[in-house]
Amino acid sequence: MAPAATEGKSALAGFKLIILDEADAMTSTAQMALRRIMEKYTANTRFCIIANYTHKLSPALLSRCTRFRFSPLKEADIRVLVDQVIEKENVRIQPDAVDSLVRLSKGDMRRALNVLQACHASSIPLPMRDAPNAPLPEPEMITNATIYDCIAAPHPSDIQEIMKTILSTSDVTSCLNTVNTLKSSKGLALADILSALADQLQRLEVPAQTRITWLEGLAEIEWRLSGGGSEAVQTGGLVGVVRNGCELMGDKGIAMA
């Protein structure tokens, strides 16, 4: 029994595992070279290829692999890990800012940690040149606004202002001015406003036809933006789509939470 155990142990010790992350960023030529390497060393080597987008991988490469798909992490799981980092690294952050961080990470733990690290680094004051040995002041508190500014996502108050204006007035010029002013003053992209606005509109209690009009119109605008459409034109389309849904309701009001 002893020789057999030793033989099996040595066989496992000679086995190699190669892990390649972000493999979807490799060129087609590099992927073909990787395929030949995999074929050459298949006797004693296994390859773990990690990618975000499998359609960017070569079919010849995919045919030699078994696929494992991992869904985004749940917010509760991300919250547990983020709380551990905050405690061990002594990060000063408000509870509502942690909630926003977890929600905006959208199941991506790496993104949550990157944003938290960036916010924490920016909250630490720089040492004074004339007093390099002086003790540093306490880091600033990370707030909800800090998280949204770091991610460059529209703040909920900005989205609420846009919704209140578009839903309450039929003056298209006033609606356009509100959206354009917030875009220029806060440095927001229309695509980000579109996503946040769609999420808020779906929470409203409205007739089915109004909801369908909003979702179809917003999806069309998002598709045009992804194809390189003008933001100025699509901003007008955004206002028009929301107003069309409101007009379908006639004199009925829309209750906003």
C-alpha positions as CSV (number, residue, x, y, z in Angstrom):
1,M,0.0,0.0,0.0
2,A,2.8,2.4,0.7
3,P,4.4,2.3,-2.7
4,A,1.0,2.8,-4.4
5,A,0.3,5.9,-2.3
6,T,3.7,7.3,-3.0
7,E,3.3,6.7,-6.7
8,G,-0.1,8.5,-6.8
9,K,1.2,11.4,-4.8
10,S,4.1,11.9,-7.2
11,A,1.7,11.8,-10.1
12,L,-0.4,14.5,-8.6
13,A,2.6,16.6,-7.8
14,G,3.7,16.6,-11.5
15,F,0.3,17.8,-12.7
16,K,0.1,21.5,-13.7
17,L,-2.8,24.0,-13.6
18,I,-2.5,27.1,-15.7
19,I,-5.0,29.9,-14.9
20,L,-5.5,32.7,-17.5
21,D,-7.6,35.6,-16.4
22,E,-9.2,38.1,-18.9
23,A,-8.7,35.7,-21.7
24,D,-11.3,37.5,-23.8
25,A,-8.8,40.4,-24.2
26,M,-6.4,38.1,-26.2
27,T,-6.2,38.6,-29.9
28,S,-7.3,35.9,-32.3
29,T,-3.7,35.0,-33.1
30,A,-2.9,34.6,-29.4
31,Q,-5.9,32.4,-28.9
32,M,-4.9,30.1,-31.8
33,A,-1.4,29.9,-30.3
34,L,-2.9,29.0,-26.9
35,R,-5.0,26.3,-28.6
36,R,-1.8,24.7,-29.9
37,I,-0.2,24.9,-26.5
38,M,-3.2,23.2,-24.9
39,E,-3.0,20.4,-27.4
40,K,0.7,19.9,-26.9
41,Y,0.6,19.7,-23.1
42,T,-2.7,18.0,-22.6
43,A,-1.1,15.0,-21.0
44,N,0.0,16.7,-17.8
45,T,-1.5,20.2,-17.8
46,R,-5.0,21.6,-17.5
47,F,-6.0,25.2,-18.4
48,C,-8.5,27.4,-16.5
49,I,-9.6,30.2,-18.9
50,I,-11.5,33.0,-17.2
51,A,-13.4,35.5,-19.4
52,N,-16.2,38.0,-19.0
53,Y,-17.5,37.6,-22.6
54,T,-17.4,34.1,-24.0
55,H,-18.4,35.3,-27.5
56,K,-15.0,36.9,-27.8
57,L,-13.2,33.6,-27.4
58,S,-12.3,31.4,-30.4
59,P,-14.8,28.6,-31.1
60,A,-11.8,26.2,-31.4
61,L,-10.8,27.2,-27.9
62,L,-14.3,26.9,-26.5
63,S,-14.7,23.4,-28.0
64,R,-11.8,22.2,-25.8
65,C,-13.2,23.5,-22.6
66,T,-16.0,22.8,-20.2
67,R,-18.0,25.9,-19.4
68,F,-18.8,27.0,-15.9
69,R,-21.0,30.1,-15.6
70,F,-21.0,32.1,-12.4
71,S,-23.9,34.5,-11.6
72,P,-23.3,37.9,-9.9
73,L,-23.0,37.8,-6.2
74,K,-26.0,38.6,-4.1
75,E,-26.1,42.0,-2.4
76,A,-26.2,40.3,1.1
77,D,-23.0,38.4,0.3
78,I,-21.3,41.5,-0.9
79,R,-22.4,43.4,2.1
80,V,-20.8,40.9,4.5
81,L,-17.4,41.0,2.7
82,V,-17.5,44.8,2.4
83,D,-18.3,45.2,6.1
84,Q,-15.2,43.0,6.9
85,V,-13.0,45.2,4.8
86,I,-14.4,48.3,6.4
87,E,-13.7,47.0,9.8
88,K,-10.2,45.7,9.2
89,E,-9.1,48.7,7.3
90,N,-10.7,51.3,9.6
91,V,-12.6,53.0,6.8
92,R,-14.8,55.9,7.9
93,I,-18.0,55.5,5.9
94,Q,-21.7,56.2,6.5
95,P,-24.2,53.3,6.6
96,D,-26.2,54.7,3.7
97,A,-23.0,55.0,1.7
98,V,-22.3,51.3,2.2
99,D,-25.9,50.5,1.0
100,S,-25.3,52.6,-2.2
101,L,-21.9,50.9,-2.7
102,V,-23.4,47.5,-2.5
103,R,-26.3,48.3,-4.8
104,L,-24.2,50.1,-7.5
105,S,-21.7,47.3,-7.6
106,K,-24.4,45.1,-9.3
107,G,-23.0,41.8,-8.0
108,D,-19.4,42.6,-8.9
109,M,-17.2,42.3,-5.8
110,R,-14.1,43.6,-7.6
111,R,-15.9,46.8,-8.5
112,A,-17.2,47.2,-4.9
113,L,-13.6,46.9,-3.6
114,N,-12.1,49.2,-6.2
115,V,-14.7,51.9,-5.5
116,L,-14.2,51.6,-1.8
117,Q,-10.4,51.8,-2.1
118,A,-10.6,54.9,-4.3
119,C,-13.0,56.6,-1.9
120,H,-10.9,55.8,1.1
121,A,-7.7,56.9,-0.6
122,S,-9.3,60.3,-1.6
123,S,-10.5,60.8,2.0
124,I,-7.0,60.7,3.4
125,P,-5.4,64.2,3.6
126,L,-2.0,64.7,2.1
127,P,0.9,65.5,4.4
128,M,2.1,69.1,4.7
129,R,5.4,69.9,2.9
130,D,6.7,72.2,5.6
131,A,5.8,69.6,8.3
132,P,6.4,66.1,6.9
133,N,6.6,64.5,10.4
134,A,3.4,66.1,11.7
135,P,0.6,63.6,12.5
136,L,-2.0,63.3,9.7
137,P,-5.5,64.5,10.5
138,E,-8.3,61.9,10.6
139,P,-9.6,60.8,7.2
140,E,-12.8,62.4,6.0
141,M,-16.1,60.6,6.2
142,I,-17.2,58.8,3.0
143,T,-20.7,59.8,2.3
144,N,-23.4,58.8,-0.2
145,A,-22.4,61.6,-2.5
146,T,-18.8,60.4,-2.5
147,I,-19.8,56.9,-3.7
148,Y,-21.9,58.3,-6.5
149,D,-19.2,60.8,-7.6
150,C,-16.6,58.1,-7.7
151,I,-18.7,55.8,-9.8
152,A,-20.0,58.8,-11.9
153,A,-23.5,57.6,-11.5
154,P,-26.5,59.9,-11.3
155,H,-27.5,60.7,-7.7
156,P,-31.0,59.7,-6.8
157,S,-32.0,63.3,-6.0
158,D,-31.0,64.3,-9.6
159,I,-33.1,61.5,-11.1
160,Q,-36.0,62.5,-8.8
161,E,-35.7,66.1,-10.0
162,I,-35.8,65.0,-13.7
163,M,-38.8,62.7,-13.1
164,K,-40.7,65.4,-11.2
165,T,-40.2,67.9,-14.0
166,I,-41.0,65.5,-16.9
167,L,-44.0,63.9,-15.2
168,S,-45.6,67.1,-13.9
169,T,-45.3,69.5,-16.9
170,S,-46.0,69.2,-20.6
171,D,-43.6,72.0,-21.4
172,V,-41.0,70.1,-23.4
173,T,-38.6,73.1,-23.4
174,S,-38.6,73.2,-19.6
175,C,-38.0,69.4,-19.4
176,L,-35.1,69.6,-21.8
177,N,-33.5,72.5,-19.9
178,T,-33.7,70.5,-16.7
179,V,-32.0,67.4,-18.1
180,N,-29.4,69.4,-20.0
181,T,-28.5,71.5,-17.0
182,L,-28.0,68.5,-14.8
183,K,-25.9,66.8,-17.5
184,S,-23.6,69.7,-17.8
185,S,-23.4,70.7,-14.1
186,K,-22.9,67.1,-12.8
187,G,-21.0,65.7,-15.8
188,L,-23.6,62.9,-16.3
189,A,-23.9,60.8,-19.4
190,L,-27.3,60.3,-21.0
191,A,-26.8,56.5,-20.9
192,D,-26.5,56.6,-17.1
193,I,-29.5,58.9,-16.7
194,L,-31.5,56.5,-19.0
195,S,-30.7,53.4,-16.9
196,A,-31.5,55.1,-13.6
197,L,-34.6,56.7,-15.0
198,A,-35.9,53.4,-16.3
199,D,-35.4,51.8,-13.0
200,Q,-37.4,54.5,-11.2
201,L,-40.2,54.6,-13.8
202,Q,-40.8,50.9,-13.4
203,R,-41.6,51.5,-9.7
204,L,-44.5,53.8,-10.4
205,E,-48.1,52.6,-10.3
206,V,-49.2,53.3,-13.9
207,P,-51.4,51.5,-16.5
208,A,-49.9,48.7,-18.5
209,Q,-50.0,50.7,-21.7
210,T,-48.1,53.6,-20.2
211,R,-45.4,51.2,-18.8
212,I,-45.1,49.5,-22.2
213,T,-44.7,52.9,-24.0
214,W,-41.9,53.9,-21.6
215,L,-40.0,50.7,-21.7
216,E,-40.2,50.3,-25.5
217,G,-39.2,54.0,-26.0
218,L,-36.3,53.9,-23.6
219,A,-35.0,50.7,-25.0
220,E,-35.0,52.3,-28.5
221,I,-33.1,55.3,-27.2
222,E,-30.5,53.1,-25.5
223,W,-30.0,51.1,-28.7
224,R,-29.5,54.3,-30.7
225,L,-27.0,55.7,-28.1
226,S,-25.0,52.4,-28.3
227,G,-24.8,52.8,-32.0
228,G,-23.3,56.3,-31.8
229,G,-26.5,58.4,-31.9
230,S,-26.4,62.1,-31.0
231,E,-26.9,62.7,-27.2
232,A,-28.7,66.0,-28.0
233,V,-31.2,64.3,-30.2
234,Q,-31.7,61.3,-27.9
235,T,-32.2,63.7,-24.9
236,G,-35.2,65.1,-26.7
237,G,-36.3,61.6,-27.5
238,L,-36.1,60.7,-23.8
239,V,-38.4,63.6,-22.8
240,G,-40.8,62.7,-25.7
241,V,-41.1,59.1,-24.7
242,V,-41.9,59.8,-21.0
243,R,-44.4,62.5,-22.0
244,N,-46.1,60.2,-24.5
245,G,-46.6,57.7,-21.7
246,C,-48.1,60.5,-19.5
247,E,-50.4,61.6,-22.2
248,L,-51.9,58.1,-22.5
249,M,-53.1,58.5,-18.9
250,G,-55.1,61.6,-19.7
251,D,-56.0,63.5,-16.5
252,K,-54.9,60.8,-14.2
253,G,-52.0,61.8,-11.9
254,I,-48.9,59.8,-11.2
255,A,-48.0,59.1,-7.6
256,M,-44.3,59.4,-6.9
257,A,-42.8,57.6,-3.9
